[in-house]
Amino acid sequence: METLITVLIDAVPTLIIAGLILYIFHEYMSFVNERDKRLAIMNSKAKARESTSNAPTVPSSDFAAKLRLQAAERFVLYLERIEPGRLVMRSHQNGMSAKMLQNEMLKSIREEFDHNLSQQIYISENAWSLIKGAKDEMTKFITATGEGMKPDATSIDFSRKMFQAASKVEKLPGDVALEYLRQETNELFQK
């Protein structure tokens, strides 16, 4: 009799856990089946809409204008972020050497550009060319600033030299692209 009680004491928790597992599995399968039914209904409705409309869908002019405006906003932000003063402020860390700051700034320009690369399809070819040119010219500007720096030069030395060089330039490469983007964006609002 004691062995029967011991077996029951050992078996009851196992049976309870097995019952809970079966219940959870049953609920999960019910959920999956219901989800699959809903997806099938949504797919059949989507196919019905596609079959009734043979014309390709083209974004409305309002939607296209919003996309172009968003792309222009992102590129304006990009061009502002690669401006020497902002670039130095974002990239500089205490204790950096001139070479480290230069490399960090070049990396930042590349990463920002790569992040916004897909937006080129929403702006004009002229705007895109100016933005690429601004990136390339700013990269050359930073590289040229770093040339001739002593190996033990600090990031402060590099920043000072860069600000001096930038002050001698009438318009930075990003400024030309910014002006063009602003003009292009204003044309969107006049339509």
C-alpha positions, 0 to 999 in steps of 0.5 A: 500500500505504501508503494502505491501511495509513493507511486501516486505521489510521484506520478501526480505532478508528472500527470499535471505537468503533462496535462498543462503541456497538452493544454498549452499545445492545444491553445497554441495550435488553435491560435496558429490555425486561426492566424492561418485562416486570417492570412488566407482570407487577407491573401485572397482579398489582395489577389482579388484586388490585384486581378480587378486592377490591371494598371500598375500602381503609381504613387500619387503626386502627393505621396511622391512629393512627400518622399522627395521632401523626406529625401531632401530633409535627410540629405540636408541633415547629412550635408549639415553633419559633414560641415567641418565644425559639426563634424569636429564636435561630433567626432572629437574625444579627449586624448585623440591624436590628429590622425585618429580624429581625421580617421574618425571624421572620414569614417563618419562621412562614409557611414552617414553617406552609406546610411542615406544612399537609398534616398538618391532615387527620390532626388534629381540627378543634379542634386545627387551629383552635388551631394556626392561631390560634396562628400568627395570634396569634404573627404579630400579637404579632411585628407589634405588638412591631415597632410603635413601634420606631425605624427605627435600632433593632437586632435586640437592641432588638427581641428585648428588647422582645419578651421583655418583652412575652412575659413579661407574657403568662400563656400564649402562643398556642402554649401553648394549642394545645400543651396541646390537642395533648398531651391529644389525643395522650394519648387516642390511647394510651388507646384 
